[in-house]
Amino acid sequence: MRKLIMGIVEFREKMLPQYAKQFSKLALSQAPDALFITCADSRVVPDLLASTHPGDLFTMRNVGNLIPPATAEGVSTGDFSEASAIEYALLVLKVANIVVCGHSECGAMKAVSTRKAKLKTPNLDRWLSHASNAAFRLEQEGPLDGRLKPHDQLSQLNVLVQLEHLMTYPIVRRQVTAGALVLSGWWFDIATGDMYAYLRASRSFEIIDRAMADGIIARLAARAR
């Protein structure tokens, strides 16, 4: 807690002057480009990893970067928080992109992978059921990358399953079909600090280096025309 409090003081004294004008503008409105859905894990810091600033990302974080699927009427089958964030991001903020970002050594994926209840966590157990399809797919279809640890194999497949869950929301389907929304799957390797993007053509996660970034940006620009 001391580190947290002193960090606030350090920001106020050293960084706030640089952001004063930006915060003044953001106090009136926000216009983020993307809804970034990722895990609550303390080692995953979206603004650091993507070099973003206040106002750039509308971020939703939870255990395991999970999105409960929706019914045909668009009502969440799980926690309403995630569904509310999706609706707000699309209808109010008008974001053009949604990114689901998983990561290595995810505690949620380890729990789903081992299926061992070490703690009395009825809420957590129920929440992690939204990753059960990923576990089933890993058993039936195998991993995207066999070199990874089992829980990391599951973590990558979980990103794809959560993208599918997103598509169960009518508002998401409509905007994706209309070309107004792009869904992307990313995966962060904590040990190396590298970010990977899923490529449907190769059915694999590939590192986002300069060449990959240029390709992604070019495809997004083509869609916008």
C-alpha positions as CSV (number, residue, x, y, z in Angstrom):
1,M,0.0,0.0,0.0
2,R,2.9,2.4,0.7
3,K,4.2,1.9,-2.8
4,L,0.8,2.7,-4.2
5,I,0.4,5.8,-2.2
6,M,3.9,7.1,-2.9
7,G,3.3,6.4,-6.6
8,I,0.3,8.7,-6.5
9,V,2.4,11.4,-4.9
10,E,5.2,10.9,-7.5
11,F,2.7,11.1,-10.4
12,R,1.2,14.3,-8.9
13,E,4.6,16.0,-8.5
14,K,6.4,14.7,-11.7
15,M,3.9,13.5,-14.3
16,L,0.7,15.5,-13.8
17,P,2.1,18.7,-15.2
18,Q,2.7,16.9,-18.5
19,Y,-0.9,15.6,-18.7
20,A,-2.7,18.6,-17.3
21,K,-4.1,19.8,-20.6
22,Q,-5.0,16.3,-21.7
23,F,-6.9,15.6,-18.5
24,S,-8.7,18.9,-18.9
25,K,-10.0,17.8,-22.3
26,L,-10.8,14.3,-21.2
27,A,-12.9,15.6,-18.4
28,L,-15.4,16.7,-21.0
29,S,-15.5,13.6,-23.2
30,Q,-13.6,10.4,-24.3
31,A,-13.2,8.9,-27.7
32,P,-11.1,5.7,-27.3
33,D,-10.3,3.7,-30.4
34,A,-10.7,0.3,-28.9
35,L,-12.3,-1.8,-26.2
36,F,-9.4,-3.8,-24.7
37,I,-10.5,-6.9,-22.8
38,T,-7.8,-8.5,-20.7
39,C,-7.0,-10.4,-17.5
40,A,-6.9,-8.8,-14.0
41,D,-3.4,-10.2,-13.6
42,S,-1.1,-7.6,-12.1
43,R,1.6,-8.5,-14.6
44,V,-0.5,-7.4,-17.6
45,V,-0.5,-3.6,-17.9
46,P,-2.2,-2.6,-21.2
47,D,-1.1,1.1,-21.2
48,L,2.5,0.1,-20.7
49,L,2.5,-2.8,-23.2
50,A,0.8,-0.7,-26.0
51,S,2.4,2.7,-25.1
52,T,-1.1,4.2,-24.8
53,H,-2.2,7.3,-22.9
54,P,-5.3,8.4,-21.0
55,G,-8.3,8.3,-23.3
56,D,-6.8,5.8,-25.8
57,L,-8.3,2.6,-24.5
58,F,-11.6,1.6,-22.9
59,T,-10.3,-1.3,-20.8
60,M,-12.3,-4.2,-19.3
61,R,-10.4,-6.5,-17.0
62,N,-11.5,-9.7,-15.2
63,V,-10.1,-13.0,-14.1
64,G,-9.2,-14.9,-17.2
65,N,-10.3,-12.2,-19.8
66,L,-13.6,-14.0,-20.1
67,I,-16.8,-12.8,-21.8
68,P,-20.0,-14.8,-20.9
69,P,-21.9,-15.5,-24.1
70,A,-25.3,-13.9,-24.7
71,T,-28.7,-15.3,-25.4
72,A,-30.5,-14.8,-28.7
73,E,-31.9,-11.6,-27.2
74,G,-28.5,-10.3,-26.4
75,V,-28.7,-10.8,-22.6
76,S,-25.5,-12.0,-20.9
77,T,-25.6,-15.6,-19.5
78,G,-23.2,-14.5,-16.8
79,D,-22.1,-11.3,-15.1
80,F,-23.8,-8.2,-16.6
81,S,-20.6,-6.1,-16.1
82,E,-19.0,-7.4,-19.3
83,A,-22.1,-7.1,-21.4
84,S,-22.6,-3.6,-20.1
85,A,-19.1,-2.6,-21.1
86,I,-19.6,-4.1,-24.6
87,E,-22.8,-2.2,-25.1
88,Y,-21.4,1.1,-23.8
89,A,-18.2,0.8,-25.9
90,L,-20.2,0.2,-29.1
91,L,-23.3,2.3,-28.7
92,V,-21.9,5.3,-26.8
93,L,-18.1,5.4,-27.4
94,K,-18.5,4.0,-31.0
95,V,-15.2,2.0,-30.8
96,A,-14.1,0.4,-34.0
97,N,-12.0,-2.3,-32.5
98,I,-12.3,-4.9,-29.7
99,V,-9.2,-6.8,-28.6
100,V,-9.3,-9.8,-26.4
101,C,-5.8,-10.3,-24.8
102,G,-4.8,-13.4,-23.0
103,H,-1.4,-14.0,-21.4
104,S,1.1,-16.7,-20.3
105,E,1.1,-18.2,-16.8
106,C,-2.5,-17.2,-16.3
107,G,-3.7,-18.4,-12.9
108,A,-7.3,-18.7,-14.2
109,M,-6.1,-21.0,-17.1
110,K,-4.1,-23.1,-14.6
111,A,-7.2,-23.6,-12.5
112,V,-9.2,-24.6,-15.5
113,S,-6.5,-26.8,-16.9
114,T,-5.9,-28.8,-13.6
115,R,-9.6,-28.8,-12.6
116,K,-8.5,-29.0,-9.0
117,A,-10.4,-26.9,-6.5
118,K,-7.7,-26.0,-4.0
119,L,-9.8,-23.3,-2.3
120,K,-13.4,-22.9,-1.5
121,T,-14.2,-20.4,-4.3
122,P,-17.8,-21.0,-5.5
123,N,-17.9,-17.7,-7.3
124,L,-14.6,-18.2,-9.0
125,D,-15.5,-21.8,-10.0
126,R,-18.7,-20.6,-11.6
127,W,-17.0,-17.8,-13.4
128,L,-14.3,-20.0,-14.8
129,S,-17.0,-22.2,-16.5
130,H,-16.9,-19.6,-19.3
131,A,-13.5,-21.1,-20.2
132,S,-14.8,-24.7,-20.3
133,N,-15.3,-24.6,-24.1
134,A,-11.6,-23.7,-24.5
135,A,-10.6,-26.7,-22.3
136,F,-12.9,-29.0,-24.4
137,R,-11.4,-27.7,-27.6
138,L,-7.9,-28.3,-26.4
139,E,-8.7,-31.9,-25.6
140,Q,-10.5,-32.5,-28.9
141,E,-8.5,-30.5,-31.4
142,G,-5.1,-30.0,-29.7
143,P,-3.1,-26.8,-29.2
144,L,-2.2,-24.1,-31.6
145,D,1.4,-24.3,-30.4
146,G,2.5,-27.7,-29.0
147,R,5.7,-26.1,-27.6
148,L,3.8,-24.2,-24.9
149,K,2.9,-25.4,-21.5
150,P,-0.6,-26.9,-21.2
151,H,-2.0,-23.9,-19.4
152,D,-0.5,-21.6,-22.0
153,Q,-2.0,-23.7,-24.8
154,L,-5.3,-23.3,-23.1
155,S,-4.8,-19.6,-22.7
156,Q,-4.3,-19.1,-26.4
157,L,-7.4,-21.2,-27.3
158,N,-9.3,-19.3,-24.6
159,V,-8.7,-16.0,-26.5
160,L,-10.4,-17.5,-29.6
161,V,-13.3,-18.9,-27.6
162,Q,-13.9,-15.5,-26.0
163,L,-14.0,-13.9,-29.4
164,E,-16.7,-16.4,-30.4
165,H,-18.6,-15.5,-27.2
166,L,-18.4,-11.8,-28.3
167,M,-20.1,-12.8,-31.6
168,T,-23.1,-14.1,-29.7
169,Y,-24.0,-10.5,-28.9
170,P,-26.3,-9.2,-31.7
171,I,-24.9,-5.8,-31.5
172,V,-21.4,-7.1,-32.1
173,R,-22.5,-9.4,-35.0
174,R,-24.3,-6.5,-36.7
175,Q,-21.3,-4.2,-36.5
176,V,-18.8,-6.8,-37.6
177,T,-21.0,-7.8,-40.5
178,A,-21.4,-4.1,-41.5
179,G,-17.6,-3.7,-41.4
180,A,-17.8,-1.1,-38.6
181,L,-16.1,-3.3,-36.0
182,V,-13.0,-5.5,-36.0
183,L,-12.4,-8.2,-33.4
184,S,-8.8,-9.2,-32.7
185,G,-7.1,-11.8,-30.5
186,W,-3.8,-11.1,-28.8
187,W,-1.6,-13.0,-26.4
188,F,1.1,-11.6,-24.1
189,D,4.1,-13.6,-23.1
190,I,5.1,-12.3,-19.7
191,A,8.6,-13.9,-19.7
192,T,9.7,-12.2,-22.9
193,G,7.5,-9.2,-23.0
194,D,6.3,-10.0,-26.5
195,M,2.8,-9.5,-27.7
196,Y,1.3,-11.9,-30.3
197,A,-1.7,-11.5,-32.7
198,Y,-3.8,-14.4,-33.9
199,L,-3.7,-14.9,-37.7
200,R,-6.7,-16.8,-39.0
201,A,-4.8,-17.9,-42.2
202,S,-2.1,-19.7,-40.4
203,R,-4.2,-20.6,-37.3
204,S,-1.4,-19.3,-35.0
205,F,-0.4,-16.5,-32.8
206,E,2.5,-14.5,-34.4
207,I,4.7,-11.9,-32.7
208,I,3.7,-8.3,-33.3
209,D,6.9,-6.8,-34.7
210,R,7.3,-3.9,-37.1
211,A,6.4,-6.0,-40.2
212,M,3.4,-7.6,-38.5
213,A,2.2,-4.2,-37.3
214,D,2.4,-2.7,-40.7
215,G,0.4,-5.6,-42.1
216,I,-2.3,-5.2,-39.5
217,I,-2.6,-1.5,-40.0
218,A,-2.8,-1.9,-43.8
219,R,-5.6,-4.4,-43.4
220,L,-7.5,-2.1,-41.1
221,A,-7.1,0.8,-43.5
222,A,-8.4,-1.3,-46.3
223,R,-11.5,-2.2,-44.3
224,A,-12.1,1.4,-43.6
225,R,-12.3,2.4,-47.3
